[in-house]
Amino acid sequence: MSEKQENRLLLYGNDAIAHGAREAGCYFAVAYPGTPSSEILPAFAQFPGVFAKWSPNEKVAVEVGIGSSLTGTRTLVTMKHVGVNVAMDPLMTFTYSGVRGGFVLVSADDPEMHSSQNEQDNRCIAKFAKMPVFDPSNSQDAHDFTKIAFELSEQFNTPVMLRETTRIAHAQTMVTLGEWEEPVQGEHFVRDTSRFVMMPNFARPRHAFAEQRSLDLQDWSNEWDGNRLELKSKKIGIITSGIAYNYVRELLPDASYLKIGMPWPFPDKKAKEICDYCDRVLIVEELEPFLEEEAKILGLPVEGKKFVPREGELNLDRVAASLAKAGLLDEVPEAREGAPVIPRPPVLCAGCPHRGIYMALKKVNADVYGDIGCYTLAALPPLETLHTCFCMGASIGNTIGTSLTESDHKRPQVAVIGDGTFYHSGITGLLDAVTSGVNMTVVIVDNSITAMTGGQENPGTGTDLMGNTVPAVKLEEIVTALGVKKLTVSDTYDFDTTLAQLREAIEYEGTSVVIARRPCALFPKKKKTNPFVVLEDVCNGCGACFRIGCPAIADSGKRTGKGLAIAEIDPAACTGCELCVQVCPVDAIIPQGKREEVNA
Ligand SMILES: Cc1ncc(C[n+]2csc(CCOP(=O)(O)OP(=O)(O)O)c2C)c(N)n1
């Protein structure tokens, strides 16, 4: 994160949100990591006098955040878009109860699915949950809207969503910062049964309250200058929000604009105004026709998704093509070609501890019901040993379903789930497997960190975000407590033993668990041992080492007498895990130091 300097900084959207929260006097932040939201919490945690923590999943994070708000503390909760699905249960009712301390939920959406399994548009969720939503167009907006969101939350007694997208979260623009407020901890919880005990009789009036609040918020939305009318051309008006504003503004500088900072409650009066002022109004927005539907409900004559794609991320070229389709640009500017990007298909890192267990799973030809984490990459060639992936925690439930319904039991049924994902949402699945007596194996790939999202602490790591030592809960203890009778811990760098342990677990009648354990090769800092080399004159070109999919191993360009590719190992990438050594049938892979000894 950049240093504060003369109140003007070049900031990522995520850093700008952290600054906005700090300036609003927010004391408490809680999150579950997920791209593109993960940097907000560590950025906030660096401010003096605040407290920030990861929770095991988004539902818990929101519940913790609700508790913090109930003491009167301003509270920031962050997650990626699909995380909001996990948190929907508490959220849908918290919007009835309302807040004490301002409560801001950041939903980081991911159009184009740069690192997600879907590209849902959480403006829709905000409306469904009856919470106002802000939609920033740059880091300044992200900062300003976060600050306003805390005010609005307390003024209208509502949780507020700040919905950003990847391009806002991970791009830098200039931000003018404001004064820092001292973070304030609330005094204590104040009992208010009719508001905080949402049983039917108390909840009914709160629903009515939420409906009236939405109407009041719509008045605010119409007044607020973040929903900004820029009236120029009478011929063409554009209603837009988020990142799309930047593209369309560059392409049609003379058009009139309604730049929407708060998509819901929709600023209906301002939308009517631009429609009255302009002959034709086009809505340019990323993903769902959210603004378009709001405008059409009002009977406004707008166009939108007829021309603008509903899938994927918008960019200058896509918006230009849409405007050309709508007849608003005569010439589509030539697509700007940057420097060619060399395709880099995602692969497990060199030395990744997940590789060994997948080599074993491939050997036993298991159907592997997968989950989300680095280990999902095993779905791709050359490993191709993960056959489903829907959402975090799904692997175990999926495997219960297949195991209970398959009639021919052709192949072993195995769930693979990471340690972070198991803590997030695997525990109840395993409880179901055990208590249903399901014949299946659960492999917990334990690299002792939440690697995929940047190496965040999880309940097994024993440290927290603030650097404190905290109790760690061991996977073995949870698995045993859930009633699993067959549990093995394997070292995935030892291939033969791992394979034997996996076979034994699969043969067990009932639910078995293999904890496939080895710390991630990157966290803590990659431990570089002596790299390995291929003895060219011994390599027989069989390709066994290529098939483990290690990015440190490549074709050397040299050929054996039979014309087969001789492997080579990149010494800078090799971590010395020795998995390739274990699959090489001719012992052609040896430590570099040993070759030097031989050659000496
Ligand atoms: C509901 C939800 N929250 C967050 C994420 C982002 N995310 C993807 S994988 C992952 C955690 C992976 O950690 P772990 O299971 O330990 O596997 P590793 O990457 O370390 O192999 C997270 C948080 C997500 N995809 N879905």
The ligand as an SDF file (V2000), in Angstrom:
LIG
                    3D

 26 27  0  0  0  0  0  0  0  0999 V2000
  -17.4550  -18.7250   -1.4560 C   0  0  0  0  0  0  0  0  0  0  0  0
  -16.0540  -18.4830   -1.9030 C   0  0  0  0  0  0  0  0  0  0  0  0
  -15.2500  -17.7400   -1.1300 N   0  0  0  0  0  0  0  0  0  0  0  0
  -13.9830  -17.4990   -1.5160 C   0  0  0  0  0  0  0  0  0  0  0  0
  -13.5070  -18.0030   -2.6890 C   0  0  0  0  0  0  0  0  0  0  0  0
  -12.0820  -17.7160   -3.1150 C   0  0  0  0  0  0  0  0  0  0  0  0
  -11.2470  -18.8690   -2.9160 N   0  0  0  0  0  0  0  0  0  0  0  0
  -10.9770  -19.7180   -3.9010 C   0  0  0  0  0  0  0  0  0  0  0  0
  -10.0880  -21.0090   -3.3800 S   0  0  0  0  0  0  0  0  0  0  0  0
   -9.9850  -20.4260   -1.8200 C   0  0  0  0  0  0  0  0  0  0  0  0
   -9.2760  -21.1020   -0.6990 C   0  0  0  0  0  0  0  0  0  0  0  0
   -8.3970  -22.1630   -1.0830 C   0  0  0  0  0  0  0  0  0  0  0  0
   -7.6640  -22.5510    0.0490 O   0  0  0  0  0  0  0  0  0  0  0  0
   -7.3760  -24.0530    0.3360 P   0  0  0  0  0  0  0  0  0  0  0  0
   -8.6220  -24.8540    0.3480 O   0  0  0  0  0  0  0  0  0  0  0  0
   -6.5520  -24.1080    1.5680 O   0  0  0  0  0  0  0  0  0  0  0  0
   -6.5500  -24.5240   -0.9440 O   0  0  0  0  0  0  0  0  0  0  0  0
   -5.1360  -24.0380   -1.5270 P   0  0  0  0  0  0  0  0  0  0  0  0
   -5.4020  -22.9430   -2.4950 O   0  0  0  0  0  0  0  0  0  0  0  0
   -4.2870  -23.6280   -0.3770 O   0  0  0  0  0  0  0  0  0  0  0  0
   -4.6040  -25.2380   -2.2320 O   0  0  0  0  0  0  0  0  0  0  0  0
  -10.6560  -19.2480   -1.7210 C   0  0  0  0  0  0  0  0  0  0  0  0
  -10.7330  -18.4850   -0.4980 C   0  0  0  0  0  0  0  0  0  0  0  0
  -14.4010  -18.7510   -3.4820 C   0  0  0  0  0  0  0  0  0  0  0  0
  -14.0570  -19.2490   -4.6540 N   0  0  0  0  0  0  0  0  0  0  0  0
  -15.6500  -18.9820   -3.0580 N   0  0  0  0  0  0  0  0  0  0  0  0
  1  2  1  0
  2  3  1  0
  2 26  2  0
  3  4  2  0
  4  5  1  0
  5  6  1  0
  5 24  2  0
  6  7  1  0
  7  8  2  0
  7 22  1  0
  8  9  1  0
  9 10  1  0
 10 11  1  0
 10 22  2  0
 11 12  1  0
 12 13  1  0
 13 14  1  0
 14 15  2  0
 14 16  1  0
 14 17  1  0
 17 18  1  0
 18 19  2  0
 18 20  1  0
 18 21  1  0
 22 23  1  0
 24 25  1  0
 24 26  1  0
M  CHG  1   7   1
M  END
$$$$
